[in-house]
Amino acid sequence: MLDTLDAAAVRRWCASGLATLKQHQGEIDELNVYPVPDGDTGTNLVLTLTSAQQALAMDLDTRADGTSTAHGHALRLMARGALLGARGNSGVIVAQILRGLADALAGEPQVRGRTLAVALRTATDAAYAAVARPVEGTLLSVVSAAADAAEQADSDELRVVARAAANAAATALARTPEQLPALARAGVVDAGGQGLCLLLDALVEVVTGESPERPAPSPAPDRPPLAVARETGSEEYAYEVQFLLDAEPAAVERMRESLDALGDSLVIVGDAGTWQVHVHVNDVGAAIEAGVVAGRPHQISVTRFADQPEPAPPRLSDGRAAVVVAAGAGIAELLAAEGAVVVPGNPSVGELLDAVRATGAARVVVLPNDPDAQAVANQVVEEAHRLGVEVAVVPTRSPVQALAALAVRDPRRRFADDVIAMAEAAGACRYAEVCRASREALTVAGPCHAGDVLALVEGEVNLIGADLVETCVELVDRMLGGGGELVTLLVGADAPAGLVDAVRAHLAARWPFVEVQVYPGGQPHHPLLVGVE
């Protein structure tokens, strides 16, 4: 039983929280509001906490300055690592919660009950501040309830306040479907909130030595998780190896066994043939060779933990650059042809920041093309500012909007005016996506079953069909019913032969004065992305 939270306890909390998230990773991934095959909140949280633990492992026993206590410095390292490794909306918010805790506790001589309550309130404020339009029924509601309960406990006993916060968070999580209709329709609780509850339960276990009793989770789905990870943190390995890999799933599984035998901290994330690999090893050559045997490794990064210098400030030009997030080789080529630096889908804050720095430009516009990536991009604005780089985010939700925005760039305009013009062009492009339902669910367009074709317009399910071609044709008709002169079609990696020809033939017959542009996008999960301008 701990009376106060010291540096060692912070380290145990991070390790325990990460292990718990890994255990429930697939379960959290399945808590997806829409029945589309890309739920990855659990994976994103695991990667975020993995980065936090790596930061702790590298620098737990040093002090960055003379103002932080040992536990405060450990919390700052944990928060900083989480921020740079944050993926997705939930990952960014959890990183902000950790940052709020660190800010509040760094200078406190002891972390007792009332101190923790104050820190949870600071963490809640930081989480809300990180979201442009806070929505109740999400992770924000869960952390707010935890802070309220911690304050109401009005105790200096750390275990009392930690338990009160964790219990209130679990209660708030159960209420999220009542607050957010989309959750109620899907029959799930908020995925990010579930992850935070697990972290708070891990804190209770570290403080009290006992695991909180919670209702047994639903049976795990048969679908394998998107990431496979070992327990993290051994100091016997000297190198961190990371690379992207183009390979088939069976080859990746064989590689996983090889890397598992070489080191620890193994994380493999990906689908549709492209994977992100991370591992700690002593034999760098063997790790890279395992990737070569499995497929085509690229963007290989090797870091020796013993000599991690501070990154040099970037050399900045007076020019401008654009950084765009894209999933799909064809989409990446299109955006690169427009002069943008392309970052693979679902980047962390650190990866996106590295891309901004690598441009060497003083002013950079970022186009995230996804709500989760937008949350990551918003964090990059602050981080880049510290480096003297001005970053503006154009809130694109789809690659078709990014193409529209890049088409109107004009370096003769003031940077702020150019960003506004790009945002207006993106906003004038209506976007839609087509995929197959991964499970049975109740959507705003009615009930759907696994395998049904879903057409989402502006992020909402608009059509449910049985035939892919018919649904795509009806989708473009509905979108053009509201006006439009240009239709952009991005063809997915698994689009069947004849799909685009059928849609183009229909457009030529029904909408003869509409210009149609078709590009091979190569995006996973979505046979067709549609833009109408």
BAPABA-299187 format. One record per residue (C-alpha): residue number from 1; residue in one letter; x, y, z. Coordinates in Angstrom, 2 decimals, padded with zeros to 5 digits. Example, Ala and Ser with C-alpha at 12.3 -4.5 7.8 and 13.67 -1.06 7.14 Angstrom:
- 1/A/012.30/-004.50/007.80
- 2/S/013.67/-001.06/007.14
***
This chain:
- 1/M/000.00/000.00/000.00
- 2/L/001.53/003.31/-001.09
- 3/D/001.07/006.56/000.82
- 4/T/002.59/008.61/-001.99
- 5/L/003.40/008.17/-005.68
- 6/D/007.16/008.02/-006.21
- 7/A/009.24/007.61/-009.40
- 8/A/009.34/003.82/-009.12
- 9/A/005.54/003.74/-008.78
- 10/V/005.20/005.91/-011.90
- 11/R/007.32/003.41/-013.79
- 12/R/005.25/000.47/-012.52
- 13/W/002.04/002.30/-013.42
- 14/C/003.20/002.87/-017.00
- 15/A/004.28/-000.77/-017.38
- 16/S/001.08/-002.10/-015.82
- 17/G/-001.11/000.24/-017.87
- 18/L/000.62/-000.81/-021.08
- 19/A/000.32/-004.50/-020.26
- 20/T/-003.39/-004.08/-019.51
- 21/L/-003.99/-002.18/-022.74
- 22/K/-002.23/-004.91/-024.70
- 23/Q/-004.39/-007.53/-023.01
- 24/H/-007.56/-005.67/-024.04
- 25/Q/-006.27/-004.25/-027.31
- 26/G/-008.50/-006.28/-029.62
- 27/E/-011.50/-005.74/-027.37
- 28/I/-011.04/-001.95/-027.51
- 29/D/-010.46/-002.05/-031.27
- 30/E/-013.86/-003.67/-031.61
- 31/L/-015.58/-000.78/-029.77
- 32/N/-016.12/001.01/-033.06
- 33/V/-019.04/003.37/-033.57
- 34/Y/-019.35/002.53/-037.24
- 35/P/-019.28/-001.07/-038.48
- 36/V/-016.36/-000.36/-040.81
- 37/P/-013.19/-002.46/-040.74
- 38/D/-010.78/000.13/-039.35
- 39/G/-011.41/000.36/-035.60
- 40/D/-007.98/000.85/-034.08
- 41/T/-008.33/002.76/-030.80
- 42/G/-006.84/-000.09/-028.78
- 43/T/-003.89/-000.32/-031.14
- 44/N/-003.35/003.44/-031.02
- 45/L/-003.39/003.48/-027.21
- 46/V/-000.91/000.60/-027.04
- 47/L/001.47/002.45/-029.35
- 48/T/001.04/005.67/-027.38
- 49/L/001.83/003.99/-024.05
- 50/T/004.67/002.01/-025.63
- 51/S/006.31/005.31/-026.55
- 52/A/005.73/006.57/-023.00
- 53/Q/007.43/003.54/-021.50
- 54/Q/010.36/003.80/-023.90
- 55/A/010.92/007.38/-022.75
- 56/L/010.89/006.25/-019.12
- 57/A/013.26/003.37/-019.79
- 58/M/015.80/005.62/-021.45
- 59/D/015.87/008.44/-018.91
- 60/L/014.13/007.54/-015.65
- 61/D/017.01/008.36/-013.30
- 62/T/018.03/011.76/-014.65
- 63/R/016.65/015.20/-013.93
- 64/A/016.05/017.64/-016.78
- 65/D/016.23/020.61/-014.40
- 66/G/016.43/021.40/-010.73
- 67/T/012.73/022.14/-010.30
- 68/S/011.22/018.69/-010.85
- 69/T/011.08/016.02/-008.19
- 70/A/012.07/012.47/-009.12
- 71/H/008.44/011.44/-009.54
- 72/G/007.72/014.70/-011.39
- 73/H/010.52/014.10/-013.86
- 74/A/009.34/010.52/-014.41
- 75/L/005.82/011.80/-015.12
- 76/R/007.19/014.39/-017.53
- 77/L/009.15/011.71/-019.38
- 78/M/006.06/009.50/-019.54
- 79/A/003.92/012.38/-020.82
- 80/R/006.52/013.49/-023.36
- 81/G/006.96/009.98/-024.69
- 82/A/003.20/009.53/-024.96
- 83/L/002.84/012.80/-026.84
- 84/L/005.50/012.01/-029.42
- 85/G/004.12/008.49/-029.87
- 86/A/000.45/009.50/-029.76
- 87/R/-001.68/008.00/-032.50
- 88/G/-005.30/008.75/-033.16
- 89/N/-007.69/010.99/-031.31
- 90/S/-007.75/008.90/-028.13
- 91/G/-003.97/008.60/-028.08
- 92/V/-003.60/012.36/-028.29
- 93/I/-006.12/012.96/-025.50
- 94/V/-004.52/010.37/-023.20
- 95/A/-001.15/012.02/-023.86
- 96/Q/-002.67/015.35/-022.83
- 97/I/-004.08/013.79/-019.66
- 98/L/-000.61/012.51/-018.77
- 99/R/000.83/015.93/-019.53
- 100/G/-001.71/017.57/-017.21
- 101/L/-000.81/015.14/-014.43
- 102/A/002.89/015.85/-014.93
- 103/D/002.41/019.62/-014.94
- 104/A/000.45/019.49/-011.70
- 105/L/002.65/017.01/-009.83
- 106/A/006.17/017.84/-011.06
- 107/G/006.94/020.29/-008.26
- 108/E/004.96/018.64/-005.46
- 109/P/007.17/017.11/-002.74
- 110/Q/004.66/014.29/-002.18
- 111/V/001.74/012.95/-004.21
- 112/R/-001.01/012.19/-001.73
- 113/G/-004.78/012.05/-002.14
- 114/R/-005.70/015.72/-002.43
- 115/T/-002.65/016.37/-004.62
- 116/L/-003.79/013.64/-007.01
- 117/A/-007.29/015.15/-007.09
- 118/V/-005.90/018.54/-008.10
- 119/A/-003.75/016.86/-010.76
- 120/L/-006.74/015.00/-012.21
- 121/R/-008.59/018.29/-012.54
- 122/T/-005.59/019.81/-014.35
- 123/A/-005.46/016.72/-016.58
- 124/T/-009.16/017.07/-017.38
- 125/D/-008.73/020.73/-018.32
- 126/A/-005.80/019.80/-020.57
- 127/A/-007.86/017.08/-022.27
- 128/Y/-010.78/019.41/-022.98
- 129/A/-008.41/022.11/-024.22
- 130/A/-006.94/019.66/-026.74
- 131/V/-010.30/019.14/-028.46
- 132/A/-011.70/021.87/-030.69
- 133/R/-015.31/020.77/-030.15
- 134/P/-015.60/018.70/-026.96
- 135/V/-018.34/016.07/-027.08
- 136/E/-019.80/014.39/-024.01
- 137/G/-020.12/010.64/-024.05
- 138/T/-016.46/010.29/-024.95
- 139/L/-013.13/009.89/-023.16
- 140/L/-013.59/013.50/-021.99
- 141/S/-016.67/012.57/-019.95
- 142/V/-014.78/009.69/-018.36
- 143/V/-011.79/011.75/-017.23
- 144/S/-014.08/014.54/-016.02
- 145/A/-016.04/012.09/-013.85
- 146/A/-012.77/010.75/-012.43
- 147/A/-011.66/014.27/-011.47
- 148/D/-015.04/015.08/-009.90
- 149/A/-014.98/011.94/-007.76
- 150/A/-011.38/012.54/-006.72
- 151/E/-012.28/016.01/-005.47
- 152/Q/-015.42/014.80/-003.71
- 153/A/-013.45/012.09/-001.89
- 154/D/-011.77/014.96/000.02
- 155/S/-009.05/012.72/001.44
- 156/D/-005.28/012.79/001.73
- 157/E/-005.13/009.00/001.48
- 158/L/-003.83/008.18/-001.98
- 159/R/-005.64/004.84/-002.19
- 160/V/-009.02/006.43/-001.35
- 161/V/-008.74/009.05/-004.08
- 162/A/-007.33/006.65/-006.69
- 163/R/-010.17/004.19/-006.08
- 164/A/-012.80/006.93/-006.17
- 165/A/-011.47/008.21/-009.50
- 166/A/-011.30/004.75/-011.08
- 167/N/-014.78/003.75/-009.89
- 168/A/-016.33/006.99/-011.13
- 169/A/-014.59/006.58/-014.48
- 170/A/-016.06/003.08/-014.87
- 171/T/-019.53/004.41/-014.05
- 172/A/-019.13/007.27/-016.52
- 173/L/-017.98/004.83/-019.20
- 174/A/-021.15/002.79/-018.79
- 175/R/-023.18/005.98/-019.31
- 176/T/-021.47/007.03/-022.55
- 177/P/-024.11/005.36/-024.79
- 178/E/-026.76/007.49/-023.05
- 179/Q/-024.82/010.66/-023.90
- 180/L/-023.80/009.90/-027.47
- 181/P/-026.46/008.54/-029.85
- 182/A/-023.85/007.05/-032.18
- 183/L/-022.63/004.82/-029.35
- 184/A/-026.18/003.79/-028.49
- 185/R/-026.88/002.87/-032.12
- 186/A/-023.72/000.80/-032.29
- 187/G/-024.39/-000.82/-028.91
- 188/V/-020.93/-000.01/-027.53
- 189/V/-019.25/002.22/-024.94
- 190/D/-016.60/004.77/-025.89
- 191/A/-013.36/003.04/-026.89
- 192/G/-011.03/005.77/-025.64
- 193/G/-012.91/005.93/-022.35
- 194/Q/-012.46/002.18/-021.95
- 195/G/-008.72/002.62/-022.40
- 196/L/-008.57/005.37/-019.76
- 197/C/-010.51/003.20/-017.31
- 198/L/-007.91/000.48/-017.74
- 199/L/-005.13/002.97/-017.02
- 200/L/-006.86/004.22/-013.87
- 201/D/-007.44/000.65/-012.70
- 202/A/-003.73/000.02/-013.25
- 203/L/-002.96/003.03/-011.04
- 204/V/-005.21/001.63/-008.29
- 205/E/-003.41/-001.70/-008.51
- 206/V/000.00/-000.01/-008.19
- 207/V/-001.15/002.04/-005.19
- 208/T/-003.11/-000.63/-003.31
- 209/G/-001.68/-003.91/-004.59
- 210/E/-005.21/-005.02/-005.48
- 211/S/-006.98/-005.09/-008.85
- 212/P/-010.38/-003.36/-008.90
- 213/E/-013.27/-005.75/-009.49
- 214/R/-015.03/-004.96/-012.76
- 215/P/-017.73/-006.82/-014.72
- 216/A/-016.26/-009.49/-016.99
- 217/P/-015.73/-008.19/-020.54
- 218/S/-017.67/-009.53/-023.48
- 219/P/-016.11/-012.53/-025.24
- 220/A/-013.22/-011.47/-027.43
- 221/P/-014.01/-011.34/-031.16
- 222/D/-012.51/-013.90/-033.49
- 223/R/-010.79/-011.21/-035.54
- 224/P/-007.04/-011.04/-034.71
- 225/P/-005.80/-007.73/-033.33
- 226/L/-004.04/-005.33/-035.65
- 227/A/-000.89/-005.28/-033.52
- 228/V/001.15/-007.94/-031.81
- 229/A/003.37/-006.85/-028.93
- 230/R/005.60/-008.40/-026.29
- 231/E/006.05/-007.09/-022.79
- 232/T/008.27/-004.05/-023.00
- 233/G/011.20/-002.55/-021.19
- 234/S/014.25/-004.80/-020.71
- 235/E/017.49/-002.82/-020.56
- 236/E/019.59/-005.67/-022.01
- 237/Y/018.89/-004.53/-025.58
- 238/A/020.92/-001.63/-026.92
- 239/Y/019.21/-000.74/-030.19
- 240/E/015.77/000.28/-031.37
- 241/V/014.97/-000.82/-034.92
- 242/Q/011.94/000.48/-036.82
- 243/F/010.88/000.09/-040.42
- 244/L/007.91/-000.04/-042.74
- 245/L/007.39/-003.39/-044.43
- 246/D/005.52/-004.41/-047.57
- 247/A/004.68/-008.07/-047.02
- 248/E/001.92/-010.67/-046.89
- 249/P/000.34/-011.49/-043.49
- 250/A/001.75/-015.03/-043.43
- 251/A/005.29/-013.74/-043.97
- 252/V/004.77/-011.14/-041.25
- 253/E/003.76/-013.85/-038.80
- 254/R/006.97/-015.75/-039.54
- 255/M/008.99/-012.56/-039.13
- 256/R/007.27/-011.88/-035.81
- 257/E/008.54/-015.20/-034.48
- 258/S/012.08/-014.35/-035.60
- 259/L/012.04/-010.87/-034.05
- 260/D/010.41/-012.19/-030.90
- 261/A/013.47/-014.42/-030.40
- 262/L/015.90/-011.54/-031.09
- 263/G/014.68/-008.91/-028.63
- 264/D/011.73/-007.30/-026.89
- 265/S/009.36/-004.33/-027.18
- 266/L/008.06/-005.88/-030.40
- 267/V/005.17/-004.01/-032.01
- 268/I/003.87/-004.83/-035.48
- 269/V/001.00/-002.72/-036.77
- 270/G/-000.64/-002.73/-040.16
- 271/D/-002.88/-004.34/-042.70
- 272/A/-003.46/-004.43/-046.46
- 273/G/000.16/-005.39/-047.08
- 274/T/001.91/-002.48/-045.31
- 275/W/003.19/-002.92/-041.76
- 276/Q/005.04/-000.80/-039.22
- 277/V/007.62/-002.76/-037.23
- 278/H/009.31/-001.75/-033.97
- 279/V/011.67/-003.88/-031.84
- 280/H/014.56/-003.56/-029.34
- 281/V/017.53/-005.81/-030.22
- 282/N/021.28/-006.19/-029.94
- 283/D/021.73/-007.70/-033.42
- 284/V/020.54/-004.95/-035.78
- 285/G/021.57/-006.87/-038.91
- 286/A/019.51/-009.92/-037.95
- 287/A/016.44/-007.75/-037.30
- 288/I/016.68/-006.07/-040.70
- 289/E/017.40/-009.42/-042.38
- 290/A/014.19/-010.78/-040.88
- 291/G/012.37/-007.94/-042.61
- 292/V/014.12/-008.67/-045.92
- 293/V/013.11/-012.34/-045.71
- 294/A/009.47/-011.32/-045.05
- 295/G/009.15/-008.69/-047.75
- 296/R/010.41/-005.21/-048.63
- 297/P/011.53/-003.12/-045.64
- 298/H/011.92/000.63/-046.14
- 299/Q/012.24/003.80/-044.05
- 300/I/014.59/001.84/-041.79
- 301/S/015.54/003.61/-038.56
- 302/V/018.15/002.40/-036.05
- 303/T/018.72/004.18/-032.73
- 304/R/021.33/003.33/-030.10
- 305/F/019.92/004.11/-026.68
- 306/A/023.32/005.01/-025.22
- 307/D/023.81/008.07/-027.41
- 308/Q/020.61/009.96/-027.98
- 309/P/021.59/013.57/-028.70
- 310/E/019.13/016.41/-028.68
- 311/P/017.87/016.95/-032.24
- 312/A/019.52/019.87/-033.95
- 313/P/017.19/022.76/-034.83
- 314/P/016.05/022.46/-038.43
- 315/R/017.55/024.73/-041.04
- 316/L/014.59/026.78/-042.16
- 317/S/014.03/028.35/-045.52
- 318/D/011.74/031.25/-046.27
- 319/G/009.64/028.91/-048.40
- 320/R/006.54/026.90/-047.72
- 321/A/005.70/023.24/-047.77
- 322/A/002.72/020.93/-047.46
- 323/V/002.64/017.70/-045.47
- 324/V/-000.20/015.28/-046.18
- 325/V/-001.28/012.05/-044.47
- 326/A/-002.25/009.33/-046.92
- 327/A/-003.10/005.62/-046.84
- 328/G/-002.62/003.98/-050.23
- 329/A/000.25/004.02/-052.71
- 330/G/-001.77/005.61/-055.49
- 331/I/-003.07/008.39/-053.26
- 332/A/000.46/009.03/-052.02
- 333/E/001.73/009.39/-055.61
- 334/L/-001.08/011.80/-056.48
- 335/L/-000.39/014.02/-053.49
- 336/A/003.37/013.89/-054.00
- 337/A/002.83/014.98/-057.60
- 338/E/001.12/018.07/-056.19
- 339/G/004.33/018.92/-054.35
- 340/A/003.35/017.57/-050.91
- 341/V/005.45/015.53/-048.50
- 342/V/003.43/012.37/-047.84
- 343/V/003.30/010.60/-044.45
- 344/P/001.78/007.07/-044.24
- 345/G/-001.64/006.80/-042.62
- 346/N/-002.15/006.84/-038.84
- 347/P/001.06/008.71/-037.94
- 348/S/002.22/009.56/-034.43
- 349/V/002.91/013.14/-033.34
- 350/G/006.64/012.42/-033.58
- 351/E/006.41/011.02/-037.11
- 352/L/004.35/013.96/-038.35
- 353/L/006.67/016.42/-036.62
- 354/D/009.68/014.74/-038.27
- 355/A/008.03/015.20/-041.67
- 356/V/007.42/018.89/-040.95
- 357/R/011.05/019.36/-039.88
- 358/A/012.35/017.48/-042.90
- 359/T/010.74/019.97/-045.30
- 360/G/013.17/022.65/-044.08
- 361/A/010.40/025.21/-044.62
- 362/A/009.51/028.00/-042.21
- 363/R/005.78/027.71/-042.92
- 364/V/004.08/024.34/-043.40
- 365/V/000.47/023.42/-044.03
- 366/V/-000.66/019.98/-042.83
- 367/L/-003.58/018.11/-044.38
- 368/P/-004.55/015.15/-042.14
- 369/N/-007.31/013.55/-044.28
- 370/D/-008.78/011.81/-041.23
- 371/P/-010.33/012.97/-037.92
- 372/D/-007.84/010.97/-035.83
- 373/A/-004.87/012.29/-037.80
- 374/Q/-006.26/015.80/-037.35
- 375/A/-005.99/015.43/-033.58
- 376/V/-002.35/014.41/-034.05
- 377/A/-001.73/017.32/-036.45
- 378/N/-003.12/019.81/-033.94
- 379/Q/-000.44/018.71/-031.46
- 380/V/002.24/019.18/-034.10
- 381/V/001.33/022.88/-034.34
- 382/E/002.49/023.49/-030.77
- 383/E/005.56/021.27/-031.04
- 384/A/006.67/022.89/-034.30
- 385/H/006.21/026.37/-032.85
- 386/R/008.93/025.59/-030.30
- 387/L/011.26/024.91/-033.23
- 388/G/010.41/028.16/-034.96
- 389/V/008.21/026.57/-037.61
- 390/E/004.76/027.96/-038.34
- 391/V/002.31/025.13/-038.98
- 392/A/-001.31/025.50/-040.07
- 393/V/-003.74/022.59/-040.26
- 394/V/-006.35/022.46/-043.01
- 395/P/-008.98/020.07/-041.55
- 396/T/-009.37/017.74/-044.51
- 397/R/-011.29/014.52/-043.82
- 398/S/-010.58/012.70/-047.09
- 399/P/-007.83/012.58/-049.74
- 400/V/-010.24/014.06/-052.29
- 401/Q/-010.44/017.18/-050.13
- 402/A/-006.63/017.31/-049.94
- 403/L/-006.42/017.20/-053.75
- 404/A/-008.88/020.09/-053.96
- 405/A/-006.91/022.10/-051.38
- 406/L/-003.51/021.53/-053.00
- 407/A/-004.90/022.53/-056.39
- 408/V/-005.46/026.14/-055.22
- 409/R/-002.11/026.70/-053.49
- 410/D/-000.50/029.96/-054.53
- 411/P/002.90/030.97/-053.07
- 412/R/002.29/034.58/-054.17
- 413/R/-000.39/034.92/-051.50
- 414/R/000.34/035.58/-047.85
- 415/F/000.66/032.27/-046.00
- 416/A/-002.44/032.91/-043.87
- 417/D/-004.48/033.84/-046.97
- 418/D/-003.24/030.73/-048.79
- 419/V/-004.30/028.52/-045.87
- 420/I/-007.76/030.10/-045.93
- 421/A/-008.08/029.50/-049.66
- 422/M/-007.05/025.87/-049.24
- 423/A/-009.53/025.39/-046.42
- 424/E/-012.32/026.90/-048.50
- 425/A/-011.49/024.61/-051.44
- 426/A/-011.44/021.56/-049.16
- 427/G/-014.74/022.57/-047.57
- 428/A/-016.36/022.97/-050.99
- 429/C/-015.49/019.37/-051.87
- 430/R/-018.11/016.96/-050.56
- 431/Y/-016.63/013.54/-049.85
- 432/A/-017.89/009.98/-049.48
- 433/E/-016.47/006.50/-048.99
- 434/V/-017.74/003.00/-049.68
- 435/C/-016.85/-000.09/-047.64
- 436/R/-018.36/-003.33/-046.36
- 437/A/-019.81/-003.62/-042.88
- 438/S/-017.63/-005.65/-040.55
- 439/R/-020.46/-006.50/-038.17
- 440/E/-024.16/-006.10/-037.48
- 441/A/-025.10/-002.60/-036.27
- 442/L/-027.83/000.04/-036.21
- 443/T/-026.81/003.09/-038.26
- 444/V/-028.56/006.38/-039.03
- 445/A/-029.55/004.81/-042.37
- 446/G/-031.02/001.74/-040.68
- 447/P/-029.74/-001.66/-039.56
- 448/C/-026.89/-003.34/-041.40
- 449/H/-025.36/-006.82/-041.31
- 450/A/-021.80/-008.02/-041.76
- 451/G/-020.92/-007.91/-045.45
- 452/D/-023.44/-005.22/-046.39
- 453/V/-022.17/-002.37/-048.57
- 454/L/-022.07/000.93/-046.67
- 455/A/-021.85/004.34/-048.34
- 456/L/-020.77/007.08/-045.90
- 457/V/-021.25/010.72/-046.89
- 458/E/-019.35/013.28/-044.82
- 459/G/-018.68/010.55/-042.25
- 460/E/-022.30/009.38/-041.79
- 461/V/-023.80/006.17/-043.18
- 462/N/-026.09/007.33/-045.98
- 463/L/-026.81/004.13/-047.89
- 464/I/-026.87/000.42/-047.12
- 465/G/-026.89/-001.99/-050.02
- 466/A/-026.21/-005.56/-051.04
- 467/D/-024.51/-004.91/-054.39
- 468/L/-021.32/-002.84/-054.54
- 469/V/-021.84/-001.42/-058.04
- 470/E/-025.48/-000.49/-057.44
- 471/T/-024.65/001.19/-054.15
- 472/C/-021.81/003.20/-055.71
- 473/V/-024.06/004.33/-058.56
- 474/E/-026.81/005.42/-056.18
- 475/L/-024.23/007.21/-054.05
- 476/V/-022.94/009.42/-056.88
- 477/D/-026.53/010.16/-057.92
- 478/R/-027.37/011.36/-054.42
- 479/M/-024.23/013.48/-054.21
- 480/L/-024.76/015.09/-057.63
- 481/G/-028.41/015.71/-056.75
- 482/G/-027.09/018.55/-054.62
- 483/G/-025.08/020.01/-057.51
- 484/G/-021.56/019.53/-058.77
- 485/E/-019.35/019.91/-061.83
- 486/L/-016.41/017.62/-061.05
- 487/V/-016.43/014.06/-059.68
- 488/T/-013.20/012.51/-058.43
- 489/L/-013.04/008.74/-057.96
- 490/L/-010.17/007.09/-056.04
- 491/V/-010.14/003.34/-056.61
- 492/G/-009.22/001.13/-053.65
- 493/A/-006.76/-001.74/-053.51
- 494/D/-009.51/-004.38/-053.35
- 495/A/-011.97/-002.80/-055.82
- 496/P/-013.38/-005.49/-058.13
- 497/A/-012.81/-005.32/-061.87
- 498/G/-015.52/-003.40/-063.66
- 499/L/-016.59/-001.24/-060.71
- 500/V/-015.16/002.03/-062.01
- 501/D/-016.20/001.34/-065.61
- 502/A/-019.78/000.82/-064.45
- 503/V/-019.80/004.04/-062.41
- 504/R/-018.23/006.05/-065.25
- 505/A/-020.72/004.69/-067.79
- 506/H/-023.59/005.65/-065.50
- 507/L/-022.20/009.17/-065.00
- 508/A/-021.76/009.63/-068.75
- 509/A/-025.37/008.63/-069.38
- 510/R/-027.07/010.33/-066.42
- 511/W/-024.79/013.34/-065.85
- 512/P/-023.19/014.08/-069.26
- 513/F/-021.99/017.59/-068.35
- 514/V/-020.09/016.49/-065.26
- 515/E/-016.31/016.06/-065.57
- 516/V/-015.05/012.75/-064.11
- 517/Q/-011.51/012.08/-062.91
- 518/V/-010.46/008.54/-061.95
- 519/Y/-007.24/007.64/-060.15
- 520/P/-005.88/004.39/-058.68
- 521/G/-005.82/005.20/-054.96
- 522/G/-004.75/001.85/-053.54
- 523/Q/-006.40/002.64/-050.20
- 524/P/-007.34/-000.29/-047.92
- 525/H/-010.88/-001.10/-046.75
- 526/H/-012.61/001.31/-049.17
- 527/P/-013.12/000.15/-052.78
- 528/L/-014.13/003.68/-053.72
- 529/L/-013.60/007.21/-052.41
- 530/V/-015.71/009.93/-054.02
- 531/G/-015.30/013.69/-054.17
- 532/V/-017.81/016.13/-055.68
- 533/E/-016.98/019.77/-056.40
***
